[in-house]
Amino acid sequence: MDCAVNRMTSETRARPVERHSQSFHTDSFRRRAHKMMSEWSPVAKVYDPLKAGSIDGTDLEPHDKAVWRAMMARYKPNKGVTGDPHLTLFVARLNPQTSEDKLQEVFSKFGDIRRVRLVRDIVTGFSKRYAFVEYKEERSVKRAWKDANKLLVDQYELFVDFEQERTLQGWIPRRLGGGQGGKKESGQLRFGGRDRPFRKPINLTSMMPQNRSAERWDASSGREDRQRDHEQDREHGRWRERKRDWDRGNDRGYYKEKRESKHHRDRSRERDSNRKEDRRHRDSYRDRE
């Protein structure tokens, strides 16, 4: 009897502690969700390749190999680029035939221009269809950023934005898997820029069911998070194994080709030696006759 009473008293003492712990986790969950919603911005303030690959900036793992490549890249801005980055506009989607003089004519309507740089291929000299326009005043930059975007020049609709390479911390260019924008056909969209801003994440606290306690919701979400993390670890393990097998397969194929080529050379040498031997025998037989 005394044991049963002691067990009941211990259980009743443990219940308030357990409820306090659950309420603490629920409050921390709400604080994290509230912080995420308050810090949300449609445009990236710091470039993160993982977030840039997510439509709302909340992805926990990369969804394509290009994002992996951008996360592993160590990019440094080109030190040879001159001019004030805060007074420079990035102009893209140009007509291949558009020249520097045409850009000077179009963008001089918004203010005094200091320099226009049309990027060309170093080998062919053809336009890469994007340029940089540097103004003398900040108000001219803002006016051009506002009014020149989607402007038709030589029957092509322009895309205009502020320069990102020297102004956005952590910037990774498109050729390394980063960048912003992109086409749906490529399957490698990048968000957080003017062309494709982030969508606002779902407010998780508003999704909590009213007919369930917050403690049960928090516990179930914790289990789901642990299961998702476990699945992610398993997927990463499978990906590493596939990559290792692929590398081994390439090595085996390389050495196999090497062995086959060596075997082919040995066979060729043996065939040549046999031919020489046969020719020698025929010559000796003729001499005897």
C-alpha positions as protocol buffer text, in pm:
chain_id: "A"
residue {
  index: 1
  type: MET
  ca { x: 0 y: 0 z: 0 }
}
residue {
  index: 2
  type: ASP
  ca { x: 277 y: 238 z: 94 }
}
residue {
  index: 3
  type: CYS
  ca { x: 456 y: 157 z: -233 }
}
residue {
  index: 4
  type: ALA
  ca { x: 145 y: 241 z: -433 }
}
residue {
  index: 5
  type: VAL
  ca { x: 104 y: 571 z: -249 }
}
residue {
  index: 6
  type: ASN
  ca { x: 467 y: 658 z: -304 }
}
residue {
  index: 7
  type: ARG
  ca { x: 437 y: 576 z: -676 }
}
residue {
  index: 8
  type: MET
  ca { x: 126 y: 794 z: -709 }
}
residue {
  index: 9
  type: THR
  ca { x: 292 y: 1086 z: -531 }
}
residue {
  index: 10
  type: SER
  ca { x: 602 y: 1055 z: -752 }
}
residue {
  index: 11
  type: GLU
  ca { x: 385 y: 1050 z: -1066 }
}
residue {
  index: 12
  type: THR
  ca { x: 191 y: 1356 z: -954 }
}
residue {
  index: 13
  type: ARG
  ca { x: 516 y: 1536 z: -883 }
}
residue {
  index: 14
  type: ALA
  ca { x: 658 y: 1448 z: -1226 }
}
residue {
  index: 15
  type: ARG
  ca { x: 352 y: 1567 z: -1419 }
}
residue {
  index: 16
  type: PRO
  ca { x: 400 y: 1943 z: -1358 }
}
residue {
  index: 17
  type: VAL
  ca { x: 766 y: 1914 z: -1459 }
}
residue {
  index: 18
  type: GLU
  ca { x: 671 y: 1731 z: -1780 }
}
residue {
  index: 19
  type: ARG
  ca { x: 401 y: 1988 z: -1864 }
}
residue {
  index: 20
  type: HIS
  ca { x: 646 y: 2270 z: -1795 }
}
residue {
  index: 21
  type: SER
  ca { x: 901 y: 2112 z: -2033 }
}
residue {
  index: 22
  type: GLN
  ca { x: 641 y: 2069 z: -2308 }
}
residue {
  index: 23
  type: SER
  ca { x: 520 y: 2428 z: -2271 }
}
residue {
  index: 24
  type: PHE
  ca { x: 883 y: 2546 z: -2285 }
}
residue {
  index: 25
  type: HIS
  ca { x: 938 y: 2362 z: -2616 }
}
residue {
  index: 26
  type: THR
  ca { x: 613 y: 2502 z: -2754 }
}
residue {
  index: 27
  type: ASP
  ca { x: 714 y: 2856 z: -2662 }
}
residue {
  index: 28
  type: SER
  ca { x: 1055 y: 2810 z: -2822 }
}
residue {
  index: 29
  type: PHE
  ca { x: 888 y: 2676 z: -3137 }
}
residue {
  index: 30
  type: ARG
  ca { x: 660 y: 2978 z: -3152 }
}
residue {
  index: 31
  type: ARG
  ca { x: 952 y: 3214 z: -3096 }
}
residue {
  index: 32
  type: ARG
  ca { x: 1149 y: 3054 z: -3380 }
}
residue {
  index: 33
  type: ALA
  ca { x: 850 y: 3072 z: -3616 }
}
residue {
  index: 34
  type: HIS
  ca { x: 782 y: 3434 z: -3517 }
}
residue {
  index: 35
  type: LYS
  ca { x: 1149 y: 3526 z: -3570 }
}
residue {
  index: 36
  type: MET
  ca { x: 1151 y: 3358 z: -3912 }
}
residue {
  index: 37
  type: MET
  ca { x: 838 y: 3550 z: -4018 }
}
residue {
  index: 38
  type: SER
  ca { x: 966 y: 3883 z: -3882 }
}
residue {
  index: 39
  type: GLU
  ca { x: 1304 y: 3848 z: -4057 }
}
residue {
  index: 40
  type: TRP
  ca { x: 1151 y: 3740 z: -4389 }
}
residue {
  index: 41
  type: SER
  ca { x: 1231 y: 3953 z: -4694 }
}
residue {
  index: 42
  type: PRO
  ca { x: 1137 y: 3893 z: -5060 }
}
residue {
  index: 43
  type: VAL
  ca { x: 1492 y: 3990 z: -5164 }
}
residue {
  index: 44
  type: ALA
  ca { x: 1803 y: 3821 z: -5024 }
}
residue {
  index: 45
  type: LYS
  ca { x: 2015 y: 4043 z: -4798 }
}
residue {
  index: 46
  type: VAL
  ca { x: 2296 y: 3785 z: -4788 }
}
residue {
  index: 47
  type: TYR
  ca { x: 2341 y: 3531 z: -5067 }
}
residue {
  index: 48
  type: ASP
  ca { x: 2298 y: 3170 z: -4955 }
}
residue {
  index: 49
  type: PRO
  ca { x: 2298 y: 2912 z: -5241 }
}
residue {
  index: 50
  type: LEU
  ca { x: 2077 y: 2674 z: -5042 }
}
residue {
  index: 51
  type: LYS
  ca { x: 1814 y: 2941 z: -4979 }
}
residue {
  index: 52
  type: ALA
  ca { x: 1845 y: 3075 z: -5333 }
}
residue {
  index: 53
  type: GLY
  ca { x: 1743 y: 2731 z: -5462 }
}
residue {
  index: 54
  type: SER
  ca { x: 1425 y: 2737 z: -5251 }
}
residue {
  index: 55
  type: ILE
  ca { x: 1108 y: 2918 z: -5353 }
}
residue {
  index: 56
  type: ASP
  ca { x: 1055 y: 3048 z: -4998 }
}
residue {
  index: 57
  type: GLY
  ca { x: 1414 y: 3022 z: -4869 }
}
residue {
  index: 58
  type: THR
  ca { x: 1338 y: 2742 z: -4621 }
}
residue {
  index: 59
  type: ASP
  ca { x: 1498 y: 2436 z: -4787 }
}
residue {
  index: 60
  type: LEU
  ca { x: 1718 y: 2222 z: -4564 }
}
residue {
  index: 61
  type: GLU
  ca { x: 1899 y: 2034 z: -4840 }
}
residue {
  index: 62
  type: PRO
  ca { x: 1987 y: 2114 z: -5205 }
}
residue {
  index: 63
  type: HIS
  ca { x: 1747 y: 1984 z: -5468 }
}
residue {
  index: 64
  type: ASP
  ca { x: 1992 y: 1971 z: -5759 }
}
residue {
  index: 65
  type: LYS
  ca { x: 2365 y: 1925 z: -5821 }
}
residue {
  index: 66
  type: ALA
  ca { x: 2411 y: 2288 z: -5924 }
}
residue {
  index: 67
  type: VAL
  ca { x: 2315 y: 2400 z: -5572 }
}
residue {
  index: 68
  type: TRP
  ca { x: 2570 y: 2151 z: -5434 }
}
residue {
  index: 69
  type: ARG
  ca { x: 2832 y: 2304 z: -5666 }
}
residue {
  index: 70
  type: ALA
  ca { x: 2742 y: 2658 z: -5554 }
}
residue {
  index: 71
  type: MET
  ca { x: 2762 y: 2559 z: -5187 }
}
residue {
  index: 72
  type: MET
  ca { x: 3111 y: 2414 z: -5239 }
}
residue {
  index: 73
  type: ALA
  ca { x: 3234 y: 2709 z: -5452 }
}
residue {
  index: 74
  type: ARG
  ca { x: 3477 y: 2966 z: -5316 }
}
residue {
  index: 75
  type: TYR
  ca { x: 3418 y: 3269 z: -5535 }
}
residue {
  index: 76
  type: LYS
  ca { x: 3597 y: 3602 z: -5506 }
}
residue {
  index: 77
  type: PRO
  ca { x: 3477 y: 3911 z: -5696 }
}
residue {
  index: 78
  type: ASN
  ca { x: 3686 y: 4024 z: -5990 }
}
residue {
  index: 79
  type: LYS
  ca { x: 3937 y: 4278 z: -5863 }
}
residue {
  index: 80
  type: GLY
  ca { x: 3988 y: 4411 z: -6214 }
}
residue {
  index: 81
  type: VAL
  ca { x: 3637 y: 4560 z: -6222 }
}
residue {
  index: 82
  type: THR
  ca { x: 3644 y: 4935 z: -6156 }
}
residue {
  index: 83
  type: GLY
  ca { x: 3377 y: 5186 z: -6067 }
}
residue {
  index: 84
  type: ASP
  ca { x: 3136 y: 5237 z: -5778 }
}
residue {
  index: 85
  type: PRO
  ca { x: 2924 y: 4918 z: -5733 }
}
residue {
  index: 86
  type: HIS
  ca { x: 2646 y: 5116 z: -5562 }
}
residue {
  index: 87
  type: LEU
  ca { x: 2607 y: 5335 z: -5871 }
}
residue {
  index: 88
  type: THR
  ca { x: 2614 y: 5045 z: -6119 }
}
residue {
  index: 89
  type: LEU
  ca { x: 2321 y: 4867 z: -6279 }
}
residue {
  index: 90
  type: PHE
  ca { x: 2318 y: 4517 z: -6425 }
}
residue {
  index: 91
  type: VAL
  ca { x: 2138 y: 4502 z: -6762 }
}
residue {
  index: 92
  type: ALA
  ca { x: 2057 y: 4157 z: -6905 }
}
residue {
  index: 93
  type: ARG
  ca { x: 1857 y: 3986 z: -7183 }
}
residue {
  index: 94
  type: LEU
  ca { x: 1993 y: 4217 z: -7448 }
}
residue {
  index: 95
  type: ASN
  ca { x: 1955 y: 4170 z: -7820 }
}
residue {
  index: 96
  type: PRO
  ca { x: 2281 y: 4017 z: -7951 }
}
residue {
  index: 97
  type: GLN
  ca { x: 2304 y: 4308 z: -8195 }
}
residue {
  index: 98
  type: THR
  ca { x: 2266 y: 4581 z: -7930 }
}
residue {
  index: 99
  type: SER
  ca { x: 2580 y: 4796 z: -7904 }
}
residue {
  index: 100
  type: GLU
  ca { x: 2733 y: 5018 z: -7636 }
}
residue {
  index: 101
  type: ASP
  ca { x: 2617 y: 5327 z: -7826 }
}
residue {
  index: 102
  type: LYS
  ca { x: 2258 y: 5205 z: -7815 }
}
residue {
  index: 103
  type: LEU
  ca { x: 2278 y: 5139 z: -7442 }
}
residue {
  index: 104
  type: GLN
  ca { x: 2432 y: 5483 z: -7389 }
}
residue {
  index: 105
  type: GLU
  ca { x: 2143 y: 5641 z: -7582 }
}
residue {
  index: 106
  type: VAL
  ca { x: 1871 y: 5451 z: -7390 }
}
residue {
  index: 107
  type: PHE
  ca { x: 2006 y: 5482 z: -7034 }
}
residue {
  index: 108
  type: SER
  ca { x: 2125 y: 5842 z: -7062 }
}
residue {
  index: 109
  type: LYS
  ca { x: 1756 y: 5943 z: -7040 }
}
residue {
  index: 110
  type: PHE
  ca { x: 1764 y: 5864 z: -6667 }
}
residue {
  index: 111
  type: GLY
  ca { x: 2077 y: 6062 z: -6578 }
}
residue {
  index: 112
  type: ASP
  ca { x: 2443 y: 6127 z: -6651 }
}
residue {
  index: 113
  type: ILE
  ca { x: 2634 y: 5807 z: -6731 }
}
residue {
  index: 114
  type: ARG
  ca { x: 2994 y: 5758 z: -6630 }
}
residue {
  index: 115
  type: ARG
  ca { x: 3060 y: 5432 z: -6814 }
}
residue {
  index: 116
  type: VAL
  ca { x: 2888 y: 5155 z: -7014 }
}
residue {
  index: 117
  type: ARG
  ca { x: 3049 y: 4812 z: -7032 }
}
residue {
  index: 118
  type: LEU
  ca { x: 2902 y: 4553 z: -7268 }
}
residue {
  index: 119
  type: VAL
  ca { x: 3039 y: 4208 z: -7184 }
}
residue {
  index: 120
  type: ARG
  ca { x: 3170 y: 4022 z: -7489 }
}
residue {
  index: 121
  type: ASP
  ca { x: 3313 y: 3678 z: -7554 }
}
residue {
  index: 122
  type: ILE
  ca { x: 3692 y: 3690 z: -7522 }
}
residue {
  index: 123
  type: VAL
  ca { x: 3742 y: 3465 z: -7828 }
}
residue {
  index: 124
  type: THR
  ca { x: 3466 y: 3554 z: -8073 }
}
residue {
  index: 125
  type: GLY
  ca { x: 3399 y: 3910 z: -7960 }
}
residue {
  index: 126
  type: PHE
  ca { x: 3022 y: 3852 z: -7975 }
}
residue {
  index: 127
  type: SER
  ca { x: 2796 y: 4003 z: -7711 }
}
residue {
  index: 128
  type: LYS
  ca { x: 2709 y: 3785 z: -7411 }
}
residue {
  index: 129
  type: ARG
  ca { x: 2381 y: 3975 z: -7390 }
}
residue {
  index: 130
  type: TYR
  ca { x: 2443 y: 4157 z: -7063 }
}
residue {
  index: 131
  type: ALA
  ca { x: 2610 y: 4484 z: -6965 }
}
residue {
  index: 132
  type: PHE
  ca { x: 2687 y: 4717 z: -6673 }
}
residue {
  index: 133
  type: VAL
  ca { x: 2587 y: 5083 z: -6667 }
}
residue {
  index: 134
  type: GLU
  ca { x: 2754 y: 5313 z: -6412 }
}
residue {
  index: 135
  type: TYR
  ca { x: 2589 y: 5647 z: -6328 }
}
residue {
  index: 136
  type: LYS
  ca { x: 2730 y: 5958 z: -6164 }
}
residue {
  index: 137
  type: GLU
  ca { x: 2447 y: 6009 z: -5914 }
}
residue {
  index: 138
  type: GLU
  ca { x: 2247 y: 5778 z: -5690 }
}
residue {
  index: 139
  type: ARG
  ca { x: 1911 y: 5924 z: -5790 }
}
residue {
  index: 140
  type: SER
  ca { x: 1985 y: 5840 z: -6155 }
}
residue {
  index: 141
  type: VAL
  ca { x: 2053 y: 5479 z: -6058 }
}
residue {
  index: 142
  type: LYS
  ca { x: 1725 y: 5452 z: -5868 }
}
residue {
  index: 143
  type: ARG
  ca { x: 1530 y: 5613 z: -6153 }
}
residue {
  index: 144
  type: ALA
  ca { x: 1679 y: 5376 z: -6411 }
}
residue {
  index: 145
  type: TRP
  ca { x: 1626 y: 5074 z: -6181 }
}
residue {
  index: 146
  type: LYS
  ca { x: 1260 y: 5167 z: -6150 }
}
residue {
  index: 147
  type: ASP
  ca { x: 1175 y: 5269 z: -6508 }
}
residue {
  index: 148
  type: ALA
  ca { x: 1418 y: 5077 z: -6733 }
}
residue {
  index: 149
  type: ASN
  ca { x: 1321 y: 4729 z: -6619 }
}
residue {
  index: 150
  type: LYS
  ca { x: 1120 y: 4543 z: -6889 }
}
residue {
  index: 151
  type: LEU
  ca { x: 1195 y: 4823 z: -7134 }
}
residue {
  index: 152
  type: LEU
  ca { x: 1195 y: 4719 z: -7503 }
}
residue {
  index: 153
  type: VAL
  ca { x: 1529 y: 4780 z: -7675 }
}
residue {
  index: 154
  type: ASP
  ca { x: 1585 y: 4640 z: -8025 }
}
residue {
  index: 155
  type: GLN
  ca { x: 1266 y: 4429 z: -7980 }
}
residue {
  index: 156
  type: TYR
  ca { x: 1404 y: 4262 z: -7664 }
}
residue {
  index: 157
  type: GLU
  ca { x: 1264 y: 4315 z: -7314 }
}
residue {
  index: 158
  type: LEU
  ca { x: 1543 y: 4415 z: -7072 }
}
residue {
  index: 159
  type: PHE
  ca { x: 1599 y: 4300 z: -6718 }
}
residue {
  index: 160
  type: VAL
  ca { x: 1755 y: 4567 z: -6494 }
}
residue {
  index: 161
  type: ASP
  ca { x: 1878 y: 4523 z: -6138 }
}
residue {
  index: 162
  type: PHE
  ca { x: 2147 y: 4654 z: -5906 }
}
residue {
  index: 163
  type: GLU
  ca { x: 2491 y: 4498 z: -5937 }
}
residue {
  index: 164
  type: GLN
  ca { x: 2517 y: 4193 z: -5708 }
}
residue {
  index: 165
  type: GLU
  ca { x: 2876 y: 4072 z: -5743 }
}
residue {
  index: 166
  type: ARG
  ca { x: 3032 y: 4343 z: -5527 }
}
residue {
  index: 167
  type: THR
  ca { x: 2732 y: 4446 z: -5317 }
}
residue {
  index: 168
  type: LEU
  ca { x: 2566 y: 4119 z: -5208 }
}
residue {
  index: 169
  type: GLN
  ca { x: 2766 y: 3930 z: -4948 }
}
residue {
  index: 170
  type: GLY
  ca { x: 2838 y: 3567 z: -5037 }
}
residue {
  index: 171
  type: TRP
  ca { x: 2752 y: 3612 z: -5407 }
}
residue {
  index: 172
  type: ILE
  ca { x: 2803 y: 3307 z: -5632 }
}
residue {
  index: 173
  type: PRO
  ca { x: 2766 y: 3359 z: -6011 }
}
residue {
  index: 174
  type: ARG
  ca { x: 2542 y: 3152 z: -6234 }
}
residue {
  index: 175
  type: ARG
  ca { x: 2828 y: 2960 z: -6397 }
}
residue {
  index: 176
  type: LEU
  ca { x: 2912 y: 2809 z: -6054 }
}
residue {
  index: 177
  type: GLY
  ca { x: 2552 y: 2710 z: -5980 }
}
residue {
  index: 178
  type: GLY
  ca { x: 2442 y: 3030 z: -5808 }
}
residue {
  index: 179
  type: GLY
  ca { x: 2296 y: 3350 z: -5948 }
}
residue {
  index: 180
  type: GLN
  ca { x: 1934 y: 3462 z: -5943 }
}
residue {
  index: 181
  type: GLY
  ca { x: 1633 y: 3416 z: -6169 }
}
residue {
  index: 182
  type: GLY
  ca { x: 1651 y: 3165 z: -6451 }
}
residue {
  index: 183
  type: LYS
  ca { x: 1400 y: 2992 z: -6677 }
}
residue {
  index: 184
  type: LYS
  ca { x: 1158 y: 2714 z: -6585 }
}
residue {
  index: 185
  type: GLU
  ca { x: 1284 y: 2504 z: -6874 }
}
residue {
  index: 186
  type: SER
  ca { x: 1631 y: 2486 z: -6717 }
}
residue {
  index: 187
  type: GLY
  ca { x: 1497 y: 2335 z: -6394 }
}
residue {
  index: 188
  type: GLN
  ca { x: 1747 y: 2548 z: -6200 }
}
residue {
  index: 189
  type: LEU
  ca { x: 1555 y: 2850 z: -6078 }
}
residue {
  index: 190
  type: ARG
  ca { x: 1719 y: 3080 z: -5824 }
}
residue {
  index: 191
  type: PHE
  ca { x: 1509 y: 3295 z: -5593 }
}
residue {
  index: 192
  type: GLY
  ca { x: 1569 y: 3600 z: -5377 }
}
residue {
  index: 193
  type: GLY
  ca { x: 1624 y: 3853 z: -5657 }
}
residue {
  index: 194
  type: ARG
  ca { x: 1412 y: 4107 z: -5841 }
}
residue {
  index: 195
  type: ASP
  ca { x: 1320 y: 3863 z: -6115 }
}
residue {
  index: 196
  type: ARG
  ca { x: 1208 y: 3584 z: -5880 }
}
residue {
  index: 197
  type: PRO
  ca { x: 1165 y: 3707 z: -5520 }
}
residue {
  index: 198
  type: PHE
  ca { x: 1108 y: 3472 z: -5231 }
}
residue {
  index: 199
  type: ARG
  ca { x: 751 y: 3370 z: -5156 }
}
residue {
  index: 200
  type: LYS
  ca { x: 639 y: 3432 z: -4802 }
}
residue {
  index: 201
  type: PRO
  ca { x: 672 y: 3113 z: -4590 }
}
residue {
  index: 202
  type: ILE
  ca { x: 363 y: 2960 z: -4434 }
}
residue {
  index: 203
  type: ASN
  ca { x: 301 y: 3085 z: -4080 }
}
residue {
  index: 204
  type: LEU
  ca { x: 344 y: 2762 z: -3885 }
}
residue {
  index: 205
  type: THR
  ca { x: 189 y: 2896 z: -3564 }
}
residue {
  index: 206
  type: SER
  ca { x: -137 y: 2972 z: -3747 }
}
residue {
  index: 207
  type: MET
  ca { x: -148 y: 2611 z: -3870 }
}
residue {
  index: 208
  type: MET
  ca { x: -159 y: 2466 z: -3516 }
}
residue {
  index: 209
  type: PRO
  ca { x: -497 y: 2289 z: -3476 }
}
residue {
  index: 210
  type: GLN
  ca { x: -733 y: 2446 z: -3225 }
}
residue {
  index: 211
  type: ASN
  ca { x: -880 y: 2115 z: -3108 }
}
residue {
  index: 212
  type: ARG
  ca { x: -540 y: 1979 z: -3006 }
}
residue {
  index: 213
  type: SER
  ca { x: -313 y: 2095 z: -2731 }
}
residue {
  index: 214
  type: ALA
  ca { x: 2 y: 2283 z: -2820 }
}
residue {
  index: 215
  type: GLU
  ca { x: 206 y: 2022 z: -2637 }
}
residue {
  index: 216
  type: ARG
  ca { x: 76 y: 1740 z: -2858 }
}
residue {
  index: 217
  type: TRP
  ca { x: 138 y: 1949 z: -3170 }
}
residue {
  index: 218
  type: ASP
  ca { x: 492 y: 2026 z: -3062 }
}
residue {
  index: 219
  type: ALA
  ca { x: 565 y: 1663 z: -2977 }
}
residue {
  index: 220
  type: SER
  ca { x: 432 y: 1538 z: -3310 }
}
residue {
  index: 221
  type: SER
  ca { x: 628 y: 1803 z: -3499 }
}
residue {
  index: 222
  type: GLY
  ca { x: 941 y: 1700 z: -3311 }
}
residue {
  index: 223
  type: ARG
  ca { x: 890 y: 1338 z: -3416 }
}
residue {
  index: 224
  type: GLU
  ca { x: 833 y: 1445 z: -3776 }
}
residue {
  index: 225
  type: ASP
  ca { x: 1152 y: 1655 z: -3768 }
}
residue {
  index: 226
  type: ARG
  ca { x: 1353 y: 1362 z: -3634 }
}
residue {
  index: 227
  type: GLN
  ca { x: 1208 y: 1129 z: -3899 }
}
residue {
  index: 228
  type: ARG
  ca { x: 1284 y: 1382 z: -4173 }
}
residue {
  index: 229
  type: ASP
  ca { x: 1641 y: 1425 z: -4048 }
}
residue {
  index: 230
  type: HIS
  ca { x: 1682 y: 1048 z: -4041 }
}
residue {
  index: 231
  type: GLU
  ca { x: 1554 y: 1019 z: -4398 }
}
residue {
  index: 232
  type: GLN
  ca { x: 1787 y: 1299 z: -4509 }
}
residue {
  index: 233
  type: ASP
  ca { x: 2085 y: 1123 z: -4352 }
}
residue {
  index: 234
  type: ARG
  ca { x: 1989 y: 802 z: -4530 }
}
residue {
  index: 235
  type: GLU
  ca { x: 1954 y: 986 z: -4863 }
}
residue {
  index: 236
  type: HIS
  ca { x: 2293 y: 1151 z: -4816 }
}
residue {
  index: 237
  type: GLY
  ca { x: 2444 y: 810 z: -4739 }
}
residue {
  index: 238
  type: ARG
  ca { x: 2290 y: 660 z: -5053 }
}
residue {
  index: 239
  type: TRP
  ca { x: 2415 y: 955 z: -5259 }
}
residue {
  index: 240
  type: ARG
  ca { x: 2771 y: 913 z: -5127 }
}
residue {
  index: 241
  type: GLU
  ca { x: 2760 y: 538 z: -5200 }
}
residue {
  index: 242
  type: ARG
  ca { x: 2637 y: 599 z: -5555 }
}
residue {
  index: 243
  type: LYS
  ca { x: 2909 y: 856 z: -5612 }
}
residue {
  index: 244
  type: ARG
  ca { x: 3174 y: 620 z: -5472 }
}
residue {
  index: 245
  type: ASP
  ca { x: 3047 y: 335 z: -5691 }
}
residue {
  index: 246
  type: TRP
  ca { x: 3043 y: 564 z: -5991 }
}
residue {
  index: 247
  type: ASP
  ca { x: 3402 y: 671 z: -5925 }
}
residue {
  index: 248
  type: ARG
  ca { x: 3508 y: 310 z: -5883 }
}
residue {
  index: 249
  type: GLY
  ca { x: 3327 y: 218 z: -6203 }
}
residue {
  index: 250
  type: ASN
  ca { x: 3512 y: 491 z: -6388 }
}
residue {
  index: 251
  type: ASP
  ca { x: 3842 y: 365 z: -6246 }
}
residue {
  index: 252
  type: ARG
  ca { x: 3760 y: 9 z: -6347 }
}
residue {
  index: 253
  type: GLY
  ca { x: 3665 y: 124 z: -6695 }
}
residue {
  index: 254
  type: TYR
  ca { x: 3985 y: 322 z: -6724 }
}
residue {
  index: 255
  type: TYR
  ca { x: 4207 y: 34 z: -6617 }
}
residue {
  index: 256
  type: LYS
  ca { x: 4007 y: -208 z: -6828 }
}
residue {
  index: 257
  type: GLU
  ca { x: 4063 y: 5 z: -7137 }
}
residue {
  index: 258
  type: LYS
  ca { x: 4428 y: 33 z: -7043 }
}
residue {
  index: 259
  type: ARG
  ca { x: 4461 y: -345 z: -7007 }
}
residue {
  index: 260
  type: GLU
  ca { x: 4277 y: -406 z: -7332 }
}
residue {
  index: 261
  type: SER
  ca { x: 4494 y: -159 z: -7518 }
}
residue {
  index: 262
  type: LYS
  ca { x: 4806 y: -321 z: -7370 }
}
residue {
  index: 263
  type: HIS
  ca { x: 4678 y: -666 z: -7463 }
}
residue {
  index: 264
  type: HIS
  ca { x: 4606 y: -540 z: -7815 }
}
residue {
  index: 265
  type: ARG
  ca { x: 4960 y: -406 z: -7846 }
}
residue {
  index: 266
  type: ASP
  ca { x: 5103 y: -739 z: -7724 }
}
residue {
  index: 267
  type: ARG
  ca { x: 4892 y: -931 z: -7975 }
}
residue {
  index: 268
  type: SER
  ca { x: 5004 y: -699 z: -8254 }
}
residue {
  index: 269
  type: ARG
  ca { x: 5368 y: -745 z: -8165 }
}
residue {
  index: 270
  type: GLU
  ca { x: 5326 y: -1123 z: -8147 }
}
residue {
  index: 271
  type: ARG
  ca { x: 5153 y: -1123 z: -8487 }
}
residue {
  index: 272
  type: ASP
  ca { x: 5434 y: -916 z: -8641 }
}
residue {
  index: 273
  type: SER
  ca { x: 5701 y: -1146 z: -8498 }
}
residue {
  index: 274
  type: ASN
  ca { x: 5517 y: -1451 z: -8634 }
}
residue {
  index: 275
  type: ARG
  ca { x: 5500 y: -1294 z: -8979 }
}
residue {
  index: 276
  type: LYS
  ca { x: 5873 y: -1222 z: -8972 }
}
residue {
  index: 277
  type: GLU
  ca { x: 5944 y: -1579 z: -8866 }
}
residue {
  index: 278
  type: ASP
  ca { x: 5729 y: -1721 z: -9148 }
}
residue {
  index: 279
  type: ARG
  ca { x: 5899 y: -1492 z: -9399 }
}
residue {
  index: 280
  type: ARG
  ca { x: 6239 y: -1607 z: -9277 }
}
residue {
  index: 281
  type: HIS
  ca { x: 6140 y: -1974 z: -9317 }
}
residue {
  index: 282
  type: ARG
  ca { x: 6013 y: -1914 z: -9671 }
}
residue {
  index: 283
  type: ASP
  ca { x: 6333 y: -1735 z: -9770 }
}
residue {
  index: 284
  type: SER
  ca { x: 6551 y: -2014 z: -9631 }
}
residue {
  index: 285
  type: TYR
  ca { x: 6345 y: -2276 z: -9817 }
}
residue {
  index: 286
  type: ARG
  ca { x: 6387 y: -2090 z: -10145 }
}
residue {
  index: 287
  type: ASP
  ca { x: 6763 y: -2069 z: -10091 }
}
residue {
  index: 288
  type: ARG
  ca { x: 6782 y: -2447 z: -10052 }
}
residue {
  index: 289
  type: GLU
  ca { x: 6604 y: -2501 z: -10381 }
}
